[in-house]
């Protein structure tokens, strides 16, 4: 299933609140990816917070981006995220 991202909001602790075109909201934890290649640049919290929707994906001003299919598959529904707290 390929769903476009229509909204993204940075949260505390390097998490992202993603809203997909089917109105589903999911939480993506970016922390596990912050030690890989250029994604380590996003440890700068001020840069991390500048995330935005670009076409159907998300991106940052330093030209890093993430695919919506990857984000969907690696994120948790809000209900599952609450249960894991």
C-alpha positions in Angstrom: 0.0 0.0 0.0 1.4 3.4 -1.0 0.0 6.3 0.9 1.1 9.9 0.6 2.0 12.0 3.6 -0.1 15.0 3.9 1.2 16.4 7.2 4.2 16.0 9.5 4.9 17.4 12.9 8.1 17.1 14.8 7.7 15.8 18.4 9.9 15.5 21.4 12.7 12.8 21.5 13.2 12.8 17.7 9.8 11.5 16.8 7.5 12.5 14.0 3.8 12.6 13.9 2.8 11.6 10.4 -0.6 12.0 8.8 -1.3 9.9 5.7 -3.8 10.6 2.9 -6.1 7.9 4.4 -6.4 10.1 7.6 -4.3 7.6 9.6 -1.9 9.2 12.1 1.3 7.3 12.9 4.4 8.0 15.0 7.9 7.5 13.5 10.9 7.3 15.8 13.9 8.8 14.1 16.4 8.0 16.8 17.6 4.6 15.4 18.5 6.3 12.1 20.4 9.3 13.6 23.8 7.4 13.5 23.6 6.6 9.8 25.4 8.7 7.2 24.0 12.2 6.7 21.0 11.5 8.9 23.3 12.2 11.8 23.0 15.9 10.8 19.4 15.6 12.2 20.8 15.3 15.7 20.8 19.1 15.5 17.3 19.5 17.0 16.8 22.8 15.3 17.4 21.2 11.9 15.2 18.2 12.8 12.3 20.5 13.7 12.4 22.0 10.1 10.9 18.8 8.6 8.2 19.4 6.0 6.0 17.6 3.5 7.5 17.6 0.0 5.2 16.1 -2.7 4.2 12.8 -1.0 7.3 12.4 1.3 9.0 14.4 4.0 12.3 16.3 3.7 14.6 18.7 5.6 16.3 21.8 4.3 19.6 19.9 4.1 18.0 17.8 1.3 17.5 14.7 3.3 14.2 12.9 2.7 12.3 9.8 3.6 9.9 7.8 1.5 6.3 7.5 2.6 6.2 3.8 2.2 9.3 3.3 4.4 7.8 5.7 7.0 4.5 3.9 7.0 6.1 0.5 7.4 8.5 1.6 10.2 6.0 3.7 12.2 3.4 2.8 14.8 -0.2 3.7 14.8 -0.9 6.2 17.6 -2.8 3.6 19.6 0.2 1.2 19.4 2.6 4.0 20.4 0.5 4.8 23.5 0.6 1.1 24.5 4.3 1.0 24.3 4.8 3.9 26.7 
